[in-house]
Structures are given as structure tokens and as C-alpha cells.
Amino acid sequence: MSHFSAFRRLFRYLTASILGTAADLFFLWLYTLFVESYSATYIIGPVFSFQIAMLINFTASCLWIWPDRIPKGRKHHFWKRFLSYDIAAMMILGVKMILIILLERLTGWGVLLCNLIALTVTGVLNFFIRERLLFSPGSFASPLEIHDGDGIMGIKGE
């Protein structure tokens, strides 16, 4: 592992997650001040607030949590990673939405408490997806390699 220990990465992830959670809850609360329907409060609002938190967390992931795993100067790697991050975030959002509605139906709790619990559960899942898949050292490696014998660059697998 690089100069980032597993503990340091986890600590940074938790710190960024707290900021993302705070943003998620703040924007959801703000949204519920203006909208009162069930579908807007329990579906549209959480989707909106989650997207804002996702942008905050992606930025923190690239610049602070896993900066040593981001190839420098390769914009296509950044955008591929962002697309993968967004797809994974949407899947996590689906799990979060199911948990919010399930918790509300089973307990009768308000959307903010249900959202906080769902964020906690999905946050653990999110860390493992990001650590093992999205920001793993081998993810989005260059398709080019230099062959040992002749020093010629070629496509991997040739």
C-alpha cells in the first residue's frame, strides 16, 4: 500500500461521509420545507439530496481519500471513474430508497430519521465498493503496456 494506510483511508472516508450525510440531510430538510406530498418527500427529495451528497463525496474521493490511485493527467480515466462512481451511486441510491420507504412503513418514523439510518447502512456498503472496485489500484489501468523484450508499446493481451 502507498503512504495511505487502511486506517487513514477509512478515517478520511468516514469524515467525507459525515460531510456528505450532513449535506444530504440539510438539502432534504430544506426540500421538505417547500414540498408536502408523500412522493416528493419520500422519493424526489431523497434523490435530489443524495445527488448533491454524491458530488461532494466523489470530489473528496478523488482529491483526499484515494488521490494516489487516480492517474495524473488522464482526463479519460477521470470521466470513466466518474461514470462508474455515478452508476454505483445510483445502485446504492436504489438500496437507500428501499430502506427509507421500508423503515417508514414499518416504524412510522419521519423521513430524516429513516434517511439517516439508510445512509448509515449504505455508507458501509459504499466504502467496500469504492475501496475494492472503483478506486482499487488496478482499476482503470491503461490499456497500453510496454513489452519487456523489445521495449515496444502495445495493447495489453497482444
Secondary structure, DSSP 8 states (H G I E B T S, - for coil): --S--HHHHHHHHHHHHHHHHHHHHHHHHHHHHH--SHHIIIIIHHHHHHHHHHHHHHHHIIIIISGGGS-TT-HHHHHHHHHHHHHHHHHHHHHHHHHHHHHHHHH---HHHHHHHHHHHHHHHHHHHIIIIIT-TTTT--SEEE-TTT--EEETT-
